[in-house]
Structures are given as structure tokens and as C-alpha cells.
Amino acid sequence: MIKIGTFFSGIGSPEQALINLDVEHEVTFACEIDKYARETYLKNFNPKNMYEDITKLDMKDLDPVDLLVFGFPCQAFSLAGRRGGFDDTRGTLFYDALRYLIEHKPKYFIGENVKGLLSHDNGKTFRTIIDCLAKTENNQFSLMQFDNLGYHIHYQVMNTRDYGVPQNRERIFIVGIRDDEDNDFRFPKNIPLKLKLKDILEDNVDEKYFLSQRMVDGINKSNFRERQPMSTEGVCKTLKVGGDTPCFKDERVRVHSLHPRTSKTGKGGSGRLQKEDGTSYCLDTANSQAIEVKSGALRTFPRTSNPDKDREDGRSKRLELRSDDVANSITTHECDSLVYGHKNTSNIRKLTPIESERLQGFPDNFTNGVSDTQRYKQLGNTITVDVVQSVIKNLI
């Protein structure tokens, strides 16, 4: 049995990953300061100990674990770049996770952060982190052979869409292996993306998720980025997904960023982004993207047994697919599609919480029980289950 502990636990991506992998494990402790995230976590998992504020913990009081996972927030290091070792990290939340590593030296740890950590403070922040941890880094000896924990460190930027989930989410993963453990670790290889965004969408969506006409008009007035050139096979000529695997144009869903870009230089970059490569933008805590479900690829109302008869009875044994990008007449009947049969005639809407759960690798309704606002916040902050799962699988 493997014992796991997590800091900045969120809603429990590593714990869900271990369940998916069918690895016998004990959640020795978790620590999460957000009360709503704790509520979701405790609904789904049963840790031996649940803590709230990592900065108030005496690490000697915590039990040792085999694997520590922490998705730490990136803060400015007050002394970063002065090569003061552990002192450079004091006052940061990374330092609090470091306190546990110093005290208990688990066999393995996994740290996760935004890709921008690599360039934060001109790279000094990341360099300080590695200097505190590494005997070797990516199989090369560390430049700093003193005042560190002596872990073998492996790090790599991983994109969610390269591990089977149609979301463009880049994160840096730092894997530490204790010096007395087998150091034959390799990050998982990218896999072809077979799942498209349209494959995870719900069929029946509440009207509250659809954008108002004012918001739709605002999107339509924005200057969109030039679309990727498409070949006759519908393959993007420039955009690649999953290593060398080309992405395919999604004939059903277009994704819009709801935040206009600005350009201080006046050399472009204004307007809203849009994409139709079958993936979503990176989920954030505000759910600030919208999907436009295109009519030409949607199923519409059930046919009646008599095509000449009015649709009012709705009797049918099959659905019809329109390919002319023209909507059937709007009626009051509930529709199979995401667009028609809806009071809101717009076909641009937010992702639902369930769809966001799917884009982060969680079961449907995993975050149910709190408000939608809190569900989006939790899912925007979490680690994608499929990605951390692939790392854990290669590690243990």
C-alpha cells in the first residue's frame, strides 16, 4: 500500500488518479485552505487527516508518506537569485511544502505549477526551487551541490491535450525521487488526441448557460484571429496536437475567448481569440470561454411518422441531421441538440460544470453540492487527473 499526502489539495486530482489506476493507497493527509474545495474533497475522499492552513502546520506532527503531491501557488521569492538556498524561499508557500520534505524526506514527490514559473523573475524563481531540491536534474548533476535535499529531479511542461483530454492546458511538473530509490523515471510519452470537445458536451443544457444577446453581439463585433488554413482533408496545416499528431477541424464546435485582447504596441493582438481545433482553452476559475455549437453538425427535432404532418406530437424513431447550416423552425418542444428548442436563440454558451469536470478528468457531478461559481473555481484550480495519473503511473 502506498501512503500519499497532498498540500494545496484542491478537490483531489492525485487521489482520483490513484483510484483510476486501481493502486491500493491510504490518504494520510490532505491540506486545503478553501472551505468549498474542502467540502468537495471530503465528499469524495476520506483522508486520515484534513488540515486547513499549511503555514500553521508543525511538520513534525504530520505522518510520513511515500508520495507527496503539491500544486503550489507561484509567489515572488523575496531573495530569489541570491543563491541563499532554503533561505531564498522563506515566506512563500513553496517553502511550507519544502518544510515537509526536509522533515520527512518521502520517497517521491510531485510538484505542479503554471508554465510561467519557468520564466518568473527571469527564471530565478525556478532556479531557486531546483537548487533547494536537486542532486541531479533531468539526469544532469545540479549546479548547486550544497544546501539541497539531494533528490533526483525531473521536470517537464505537460499539456493536457497531449494526454487524451481536449483542453489546451500547459503546466510544469517537477518530479522528485529520493536518492536511495530507483531513479529510472521517464515522463510519459504524448498520445494522439482522439477525443474532441464535441465528444464531452452535454446533450441538454439549461438556458442559464447561454450568453445574452448583448454578449453575443460583442463577440460578433470583435476582430477574430485569422483561422488556421485547412487542407482538403480538414487537417490543420500548422497546429499540432499530441506531438506529431495533427489536430482535425471540429465541424461542430467553435470556442471563443470572452476576454478581448489588448495591444499596447498598436501592432495587433486586439480582439477576441477563437479556435475550432476540437479542444478548449485552458479552464480558469471564471469559466471565461464560450462554445458556439454550429447548426450544420447538429441533430435536430425528432421526425414524426408522417413527414408532412406538423411536428407538434414529436413522434419519431430517429433524428435527422442537417448539413446545410440552416436551423429547423423553432418550436416549444425540447430538443436533442444544444441549440434549438430553446428560449435563448443564441447558440453560444458557457461550458457547464459537468463539461468542465470532464475536461479535468473527473466523474460527472464530482463537484456537485456547491454553487456553480465555486465549481468553476475548483475545476480551474485543479490538476488535470489524466496528466497527473500518467506521471504517477510511470513513477510508482
PLY file of the C-alpha trace (Angstrom):
ply
format ascii 1.0
element vertex 396
property float x
property float y
property float z
element edge 395
property int vertex1
property int vertex2
end_header
0.00 0.00 0.00
1.28 3.46 -0.87
0.76 6.31 1.54
0.04 9.68 -0.08
-0.17 13.19 1.30
-1.19 16.35 -0.55
-0.76 20.05 0.10
-2.86 22.67 -1.69
-5.08 19.63 -2.21
-7.92 21.32 -4.04
-10.51 18.72 -4.95
-8.12 15.78 -5.09
-6.66 15.09 -8.53
-3.88 12.74 -7.31
-6.34 10.86 -5.13
-8.70 10.38 -8.10
-5.73 9.30 -10.23
-4.79 6.56 -7.76
-8.39 5.32 -7.78
-8.36 5.24 -11.59
-5.07 3.33 -11.55
-6.51 0.85 -9.02
-3.50 1.39 -6.77
-4.01 0.37 -3.15
-3.34 3.51 -1.15
-4.02 5.45 2.02
-4.59 9.18 2.02
-2.54 10.01 5.08
-3.28 13.70 4.99
-4.65 16.49 2.81
-4.44 20.23 3.31
-6.70 22.81 1.65
-7.48 26.31 2.86
-10.59 26.94 0.71
-13.65 25.72 2.60
-15.69 24.93 -0.51
-12.86 22.92 -2.05
-12.54 21.05 1.26
-16.26 20.33 1.11
-15.94 18.81 -2.35
-12.80 16.91 -1.36
-14.36 15.37 1.74
-17.46 14.41 -0.20
-15.32 12.22 -2.44
-12.35 11.12 -0.30
-11.67 10.09 3.28
-8.22 11.28 4.36
-6.80 10.17 7.67
-6.19 13.83 8.49
-7.51 17.01 6.87
-5.65 20.24 7.53
-6.60 23.77 6.51
-3.62 26.16 6.61
-0.20 24.83 5.63
1.58 27.86 7.10
0.37 26.94 10.59
1.46 23.30 10.49
4.35 21.93 12.51
5.63 19.36 10.01
6.95 17.16 12.82
3.33 16.47 13.79
2.45 15.13 10.32
2.85 11.46 9.47
5.42 10.37 6.86
4.19 9.37 3.40
5.63 7.64 0.35
4.36 10.21 -2.14
3.78 13.92 -1.57
1.89 15.93 -4.22
1.56 19.71 -4.11
0.30 22.15 -6.72
1.82 25.17 -5.05
0.93 28.79 -5.88
3.71 30.79 -7.53
4.78 33.70 -5.35
7.67 36.11 -5.79
10.69 34.95 -3.82
11.98 37.91 -1.84
15.61 36.81 -2.18
15.39 34.84 -5.41
18.59 34.78 -7.40
20.94 35.37 -4.46
21.57 31.63 -4.17
20.86 31.55 -0.48
19.46 28.04 -0.66
16.47 27.37 1.59
16.51 30.96 2.88
15.61 32.20 -0.60
12.20 30.53 -0.32
11.15 31.75 3.13
7.79 33.48 3.22
6.47 31.53 0.23
4.06 28.65 0.12
6.66 26.55 -1.67
8.78 26.90 1.45
5.99 25.37 3.51
5.94 22.29 1.28
9.73 22.28 1.46
9.49 22.13 5.28
7.73 18.78 4.99
10.30 17.46 2.50
13.13 18.46 4.85
11.44 16.83 7.85
10.24 13.55 6.33
12.05 13.00 3.01
9.29 10.96 1.26
10.38 8.53 -1.46
8.72 10.62 -4.16
7.13 13.99 -4.64
5.30 15.71 -7.49
5.07 19.49 -7.67
2.86 21.26 -10.21
2.67 24.87 -11.28
1.82 27.08 -14.22
4.19 27.10 -17.18
5.09 30.70 -16.36
7.04 29.51 -13.32
9.91 28.76 -15.71
10.23 32.41 -16.70
9.08 34.03 -13.45
11.60 36.68 -12.34
13.74 35.89 -15.40
13.97 32.25 -14.36
15.41 32.98 -10.92
12.38 31.61 -9.06
12.51 28.25 -10.79
16.31 28.09 -10.41
15.96 28.67 -6.67
13.40 25.88 -6.38
15.61 23.40 -8.20
18.70 24.45 -6.21
16.84 23.62 -3.00
15.88 20.15 -4.17
18.20 18.63 -6.69
21.18 16.35 -6.61
20.54 15.80 -10.30
18.08 17.48 -12.64
16.84 15.77 -15.78
19.74 13.31 -15.38
22.35 16.10 -15.17
24.20 16.98 -11.96
22.84 20.07 -10.27
24.94 23.21 -10.38
24.43 23.64 -6.65
25.91 20.76 -4.67
25.24 22.15 -1.18
22.27 23.08 0.95
19.85 20.91 -1.01
17.76 17.83 -0.30
19.60 15.52 -2.69
16.59 14.45 -4.75
16.86 13.34 -8.34
14.68 15.92 -10.08
12.88 15.55 -13.40
10.79 18.39 -14.79
8.80 18.95 -17.95
5.98 21.10 -19.29
2.98 18.88 -19.98
-0.13 19.85 -21.95
-3.45 18.26 -21.06
-4.34 17.81 -24.73
-1.27 15.59 -25.15
-2.69 13.09 -22.67
-6.12 12.36 -24.06
-8.19 15.34 -22.90
-9.32 18.07 -25.36
-8.11 21.04 -23.29
-5.11 23.23 -24.00
-3.59 23.42 -20.51
0.18 23.67 -20.06
1.68 23.03 -16.63
5.18 22.37 -15.33
5.55 19.10 -13.40
8.50 18.62 -11.06
9.11 15.01 -10.03
11.49 14.22 -7.15
12.91 10.78 -6.39
14.82 10.16 -3.19
18.48 9.27 -3.64
18.07 5.71 -2.31
15.18 4.89 -4.68
15.26 3.71 -8.29
15.80 6.79 -10.43
14.80 5.21 -13.74
11.92 7.64 -14.35
10.72 8.89 -17.71
7.87 11.30 -18.33
5.01 9.63 -20.21
5.02 9.96 -23.96
2.41 12.10 -25.69
-0.55 10.20 -27.06
-2.70 11.10 -30.09
-5.75 13.14 -29.19
-8.77 11.12 -30.26
-11.37 12.86 -28.11
-12.77 16.14 -29.39
-14.52 18.83 -27.42
-17.82 17.89 -29.04
-17.47 14.39 -27.58
-17.70 15.62 -24.00
-20.60 18.07 -24.39
-23.91 17.50 -22.65
-26.97 16.98 -24.82
-29.43 19.03 -22.78
-28.20 22.27 -21.28
-30.06 24.72 -19.06
-30.71 28.10 -20.66
-28.79 29.87 -17.88
-25.52 28.80 -19.51
-26.33 30.54 -22.81
-24.94 34.01 -23.41
-27.19 37.04 -23.59
-27.72 38.63 -26.98
-25.64 41.60 -25.84
-22.68 39.34 -25.14
-23.13 37.50 -28.42
-23.22 40.83 -30.30
-19.99 41.80 -28.54
-18.30 38.64 -29.72
-19.56 39.09 -33.26
-18.19 42.64 -33.41
-14.71 41.62 -32.25
-11.86 41.12 -34.65
-11.12 37.44 -34.62
-7.74 35.87 -35.10
-7.18 34.52 -38.60
-8.19 30.89 -38.69
-5.80 28.05 -39.34
-5.57 27.18 -43.07
-7.33 23.91 -43.71
-6.36 21.23 -46.16
-8.93 19.36 -48.20
-8.84 16.59 -45.59
-9.78 19.06 -42.85
-6.37 18.87 -41.19
-4.77 21.96 -39.68
-1.58 22.64 -41.60
0.22 24.34 -38.75
-1.34 23.39 -35.43
-0.16 20.10 -33.97
-1.70 18.20 -31.09
-0.22 15.24 -29.26
3.33 15.56 -30.52
3.33 14.83 -34.23
-0.37 14.06 -34.34
-2.28 16.68 -36.36
-5.48 18.10 -34.97
-8.65 17.91 -37.01
-11.09 20.71 -37.59
-14.09 20.29 -35.33
-17.13 20.56 -37.56
-19.44 21.10 -34.61
-17.87 23.38 -32.03
-16.07 26.71 -32.17
-14.56 28.10 -28.95
-14.47 31.81 -28.13
-12.40 33.58 -25.51
-14.64 36.04 -23.65
-11.78 38.38 -22.74
-10.73 40.79 -25.51
-7.02 41.04 -26.10
-5.40 44.46 -25.98
-2.28 45.69 -27.70
-0.12 48.32 -26.02
2.19 48.47 -29.02
-0.52 49.07 -31.59
0.91 46.28 -33.70
-2.02 43.93 -33.44
-3.19 41.46 -30.87
-6.57 43.07 -30.25
-9.93 41.36 -30.43
-11.05 38.01 -29.06
-9.48 34.67 -29.75
-11.38 31.80 -31.27
-10.45 28.25 -32.17
-12.07 25.23 -33.75
-9.40 22.54 -33.43
-11.52 20.30 -31.21
-10.02 21.49 -27.91
-10.98 24.08 -25.31
-8.82 26.87 -23.98
-7.31 26.32 -20.57
-10.04 26.20 -17.93
-9.82 29.06 -15.47
-11.65 29.90 -12.29
-14.04 32.32 -14.04
-15.13 30.00 -16.87
-14.16 32.76 -19.31
-14.66 30.98 -22.60
-17.77 30.14 -24.58
-18.56 27.43 -27.07
-20.50 28.00 -30.25
-22.30 24.89 -31.39
-22.66 25.10 -35.15
-26.01 24.11 -36.57
-24.74 22.18 -39.56
-23.40 19.35 -37.46
-26.29 19.03 -35.03
-29.14 16.64 -34.71
-32.46 18.45 -34.65
-36.02 17.70 -33.69
-37.46 14.19 -33.88
-39.29 13.42 -37.09
-42.88 12.40 -36.90
-44.11 9.24 -38.54
-45.70 11.45 -41.21
-43.16 13.98 -42.58
-45.98 16.16 -43.88
-47.59 16.40 -40.50
-46.81 19.25 -38.13
-44.16 18.47 -35.50
-46.40 19.05 -32.55
-46.72 15.41 -31.43
-42.96 14.86 -31.74
-43.30 11.14 -32.53
-40.25 9.64 -34.16
-37.92 6.67 -34.23
-34.87 8.61 -35.39
-33.33 12.05 -35.56
-32.46 13.98 -38.67
-29.11 15.64 -39.28
-28.97 18.92 -41.09
-25.91 19.67 -43.17
-27.00 22.99 -44.67
-26.25 25.18 -41.63
-29.91 26.18 -41.52
-31.95 25.71 -38.39
-35.31 23.99 -38.42
-38.24 26.04 -37.24
-38.04 26.85 -33.55
-40.83 25.25 -31.54
-41.62 24.83 -27.89
-40.63 21.16 -27.85
-37.47 20.16 -26.03
-34.71 19.39 -28.47
-31.92 16.85 -28.57
-29.38 19.44 -29.64
-27.65 22.23 -27.77
-29.06 24.96 -29.96
-32.69 24.62 -30.94
-35.92 24.34 -28.99
-34.55 26.91 -26.56
-35.91 30.23 -25.36
-32.47 31.69 -25.91
-31.94 31.68 -29.67
-28.18 32.13 -29.28
-26.08 29.03 -29.84
-23.13 30.41 -27.87
-22.91 29.32 -24.27
-20.59 28.69 -21.36
-19.28 25.26 -20.55
-21.37 23.55 -17.90
-19.83 22.35 -14.63
-20.17 18.74 -15.79
-18.37 19.51 -19.05
-15.64 21.24 -17.05
-15.36 18.16 -14.85
-14.89 16.02 -17.94
-12.21 18.40 -19.24
-10.32 17.90 -15.98
-10.76 14.14 -15.88
-13.29 13.89 -13.05
-16.53 11.86 -12.97
-19.76 13.69 -13.71
-21.11 15.70 -10.76
-17.88 15.24 -8.80
-18.12 18.88 -7.65
-21.89 18.94 -7.23
-23.15 20.31 -3.92
-21.68 23.81 -4.11
-22.59 26.76 -6.31
-21.65 26.84 -9.99
-19.26 29.69 -9.20
-17.41 27.52 -6.71
-17.47 24.53 -9.05
-15.79 26.54 -11.82
-13.26 27.93 -9.36
-12.36 24.46 -8.09
-12.04 23.00 -11.56
-10.00 25.93 -12.82
-7.55 25.49 -9.95
-7.15 21.72 -10.06
-4.59 19.50 -11.77
-5.94 17.54 -14.73
-6.44 14.00 -13.46
-5.30 12.29 -16.67
-1.96 14.14 -16.63
-1.01 13.52 -13.01
-2.28 9.97 -13.42
0.17 9.34 -16.26
3.01 10.75 -14.14
2.12 8.64 -11.10
1.83 5.53 -13.25
5.38 5.97 -14.56
6.69 6.89 -11.12
5.36 4.06 -8.95
0 1
1 2
2 3
3 4
4 5
5 6
6 7
7 8
8 9
9 10
10 11
11 12
12 13
13 14
14 15
15 16
16 17
17 18
18 19
19 20
20 21
21 22
22 23
23 24
24 25
25 26
26 27
27 28
28 29
29 30
30 31
31 32
32 33
33 34
34 35
35 36
36 37
37 38
38 39
39 40
40 41
41 42
42 43
43 44
44 45
45 46
46 47
47 48
48 49
49 50
50 51
51 52
52 53
53 54
54 55
55 56
56 57
57 58
58 59
59 60
60 61
61 62
62 63
63 64
64 65
65 66
66 67
67 68
68 69
69 70
70 71
71 72
72 73
73 74
74 75
75 76
76 77
77 78
78 79
79 80
80 81
81 82
82 83
83 84
84 85
85 86
86 87
87 88
88 89
89 90
90 91
91 92
92 93
93 94
94 95
95 96
96 97
97 98
98 99
99 100
100 101
101 102
102 103
103 104
104 105
105 106
106 107
107 108
108 109
109 110
110 111
111 112
112 113
113 114
114 115
115 116
116 117
117 118
118 119
119 120
120 121
121 122
122 123
123 124
124 125
125 126
126 127
127 128
128 129
129 130
130 131
131 132
132 133
133 134
134 135
135 136
136 137
137 138
138 139
139 140
140 141
141 142
142 143
143 144
144 145
145 146
146 147
147 148
148 149
149 150
150 151
151 152
152 153
153 154
154 155
155 156
156 157
157 158
158 159
159 160
160 161
161 162
162 163
163 164
164 165
165 166
166 167
167 168
168 169
169 170
170 171
171 172
172 173
173 174
174 175
175 176
176 177
177 178
178 179
179 180
180 181
181 182
182 183
183 184
184 185
185 186
186 187
187 188
188 189
189 190
190 191
191 192
192 193
193 194
194 195
195 196
196 197
197 198
198 199
199 200
200 201
201 202
202 203
203 204
204 205
205 206
206 207
207 208
208 209
209 210
210 211
211 212
212 213
213 214
214 215
215 216
216 217
217 218
218 219
219 220
220 221
221 222
222 223
223 224
224 225
225 226
226 227
227 228
228 229
229 230
230 231
231 232
232 233
233 234
234 235
235 236
236 237
237 238
238 239
239 240
240 241
241 242
242 243
243 244
244 245
245 246
246 247
247 248
248 249
249 250
250 251
251 252
252 253
253 254
254 255
255 256
256 257
257 258
258 259
259 260
260 261
261 262
262 263
263 264
264 265
265 266
266 267
267 268
268 269
269 270
270 271
271 272
272 273
273 274
274 275
275 276
276 277
277 278
278 279
279 280
280 281
281 282
282 283
283 284
284 285
285 286
286 287
287 288
288 289
289 290
290 291
291 292
292 293
293 294
294 295
295 296
296 297
297 298
298 299
299 300
300 301
301 302
302 303
303 304
304 305
305 306
306 307
307 308
308 309
309 310
310 311
311 312
312 313
313 314
314 315
315 316
316 317
317 318
318 319
319 320
320 321
321 322
322 323
323 324
324 325
325 326
326 327
327 328
328 329
329 330
330 331
331 332
332 333
333 334
334 335
335 336
336 337
337 338
338 339
339 340
340 341
341 342
342 343
343 344
344 345
345 346
346 347
347 348
348 349
349 350
350 351
351 352
352 353
353 354
354 355
355 356
356 357
357 358
358 359
359 360
360 361
361 362
362 363
363 364
364 365
365 366
366 367
367 368
368 369
369 370
370 371
371 372
372 373
373 374
374 375
375 376
376 377
377 378
378 379
379 380
380 381
381 382
382 383
383 384
384 385
385 386
386 387
387 388
388 389
389 390
390 391
391 392
392 393
393 394
394 395
